[in-house]
Amino acid sequence: MAGLVRMSLDSPEETRPFEDGKGKLELVNLEAGPIGRATFEPGWKWSQHIKPMAKTDSCQTAHMGYVISGSMGVAMDDGEEMEFGPGDFMVCAPGHDAWTVGDEACVVIDWQGAADYAKRD
């Protein structure tokens, strides 16, 4: 392992667009795993814009992230709901739907769920 590593999400190694142009996931691949910056545009909803790629009834990816801007609502399969906004650290277990709240894009840095999220076959 190198003593210092510098990578930037402003120059991602991979970009995965969401359905209907409703956002994207930008990735850098660190030795410990990928880190992603997801931008969820107003009107984005997992069940509409990621489900066609995931082919599951709800998101089965665990997420651990930090909300930079905007707001996101999350509903677990068991009915529990929470809203996350700027400055919030979020942990989200598999089995959920999510959507952008309001008319501002929601930007999240995700340390856990980036590896296969929005990956096309």
C-alpha positions as CSV (number, residue, x, y, z in Angstrom):
1,M,0.0,0.0,0.0
2,A,1.3,3.5,-0.9
3,G,1.9,5.9,1.9
4,L,-0.3,8.5,0.2
5,V,-3.1,8.2,-2.3
6,R,-4.9,11.0,-4.0
7,M,-8.1,10.5,-6.0
8,S,-11.0,12.9,-6.8
9,L,-14.6,12.3,-7.3
10,D,-14.4,15.4,-9.6
11,S,-12.4,13.0,-11.9
12,P,-14.2,9.7,-11.3
13,E,-12.8,6.4,-12.6
14,E,-16.4,5.3,-13.4
15,T,-19.8,7.1,-13.8
16,R,-23.0,5.2,-13.7
17,P,-26.1,7.2,-15.0
18,F,-29.5,6.5,-13.5
19,E,-32.6,5.9,-15.6
20,D,-34.3,8.9,-17.3
21,G,-31.3,11.1,-16.5
22,K,-32.4,11.5,-12.8
23,G,-28.9,11.3,-11.5
24,K,-25.6,9.4,-11.4
25,L,-23.1,7.6,-9.3
26,E,-19.4,8.7,-9.7
27,L,-16.8,6.2,-8.3
28,V,-13.2,6.1,-7.3
29,N,-11.7,2.7,-6.4
30,L,-9.6,2.6,-3.3
31,E,-7.7,-0.4,-2.1
32,A,-10.3,-0.8,0.7
33,G,-13.2,-0.6,-1.9
34,P,-15.0,1.9,-4.0
35,I,-16.3,5.2,-2.7
36,G,-19.2,6.8,-4.6
37,R,-20.7,10.3,-4.9
38,A,-24.4,9.9,-5.9
39,T,-26.4,12.8,-7.2
40,F,-30.1,12.2,-7.0
41,E,-32.0,14.8,-9.1
42,P,-35.4,16.2,-8.1
43,G,-38.1,13.6,-8.9
44,W,-35.7,10.6,-8.4
45,K,-37.1,7.5,-6.8
46,W,-35.3,4.2,-6.3
47,S,-38.3,2.2,-7.3
48,Q,-38.6,4.1,-10.6
49,H,-35.0,4.9,-11.6
50,I,-32.8,2.0,-10.1
51,K,-35.2,-0.9,-9.7
52,P,-35.2,-1.6,-13.5
53,M,-31.4,-2.1,-13.3
54,A,-31.4,-3.9,-9.9
55,K,-34.3,-6.3,-10.7
56,T,-35.3,-6.5,-7.1
57,D,-38.5,-5.3,-5.3
58,S,-36.6,-3.0,-3.1
59,C,-33.0,-1.8,-2.8
60,Q,-30.9,-4.7,-1.4
61,T,-27.7,-2.7,-1.0
62,A,-26.5,-1.5,2.4
63,H,-25.5,2.1,2.5
64,M,-23.3,4.1,4.8
65,G,-23.0,7.7,3.7
66,Y,-22.9,11.4,4.3
67,V,-25.4,13.8,2.9
68,I,-23.7,16.8,1.4
69,S,-26.8,18.7,0.0
70,G,-30.5,18.2,-0.6
71,S,-32.7,15.7,1.2
72,M,-33.6,12.1,0.8
73,G,-36.5,10.1,2.2
74,V,-36.0,6.4,2.9
75,A,-38.7,3.8,3.7
76,M,-37.7,0.4,4.9
77,D,-39.7,-2.7,3.8
78,D,-41.1,-3.0,7.3
79,G,-42.6,0.5,7.1
80,E,-40.0,2.5,9.1
81,E,-39.3,5.9,7.5
82,M,-36.7,8.6,8.0
83,E,-35.5,11.7,6.1
84,F,-31.9,12.7,5.8
85,G,-30.5,16.1,5.0
86,P,-27.2,18.1,4.7
87,G,-24.7,17.1,7.4
88,D,-26.5,13.8,8.2
89,F,-24.6,10.6,8.4
90,M,-26.9,7.8,7.2
91,V,-26.8,4.1,7.7
92,C,-29.4,2.2,5.6
93,A,-29.8,-1.6,5.7
94,P,-30.9,-3.6,2.7
95,G,-34.6,-3.7,2.0
96,H,-35.7,-0.1,1.3
97,D,-37.0,2.5,-1.2
98,A,-35.7,6.0,-1.3
99,W,-36.6,9.3,-3.0
100,T,-35.4,12.9,-3.4
101,V,-37.3,15.3,-1.2
102,G,-38.0,18.8,-2.6
103,D,-36.6,20.5,-5.7
104,E,-32.9,20.4,-4.9
105,A,-30.6,17.5,-6.0
106,C,-29.5,15.3,-3.1
107,V,-25.8,14.5,-3.1
108,V,-24.5,11.7,-0.9
109,I,-21.0,10.2,-0.4
110,D,-21.5,6.4,0.1
111,W,-18.7,4.4,1.6
112,Q,-20.5,1.0,1.7
113,G,-23.0,0.6,-1.1
114,A,-21.1,1.8,-4.2
115,A,-19.6,-1.4,-5.5
116,D,-22.6,-2.7,-7.4
117,Y,-25.1,0.2,-7.1
118,A,-26.7,1.1,-10.4
119,K,-24.4,-1.2,-12.2
120,R,-25.7,-2.3,-15.6
121,D,-25.2,-5.9,-16.9
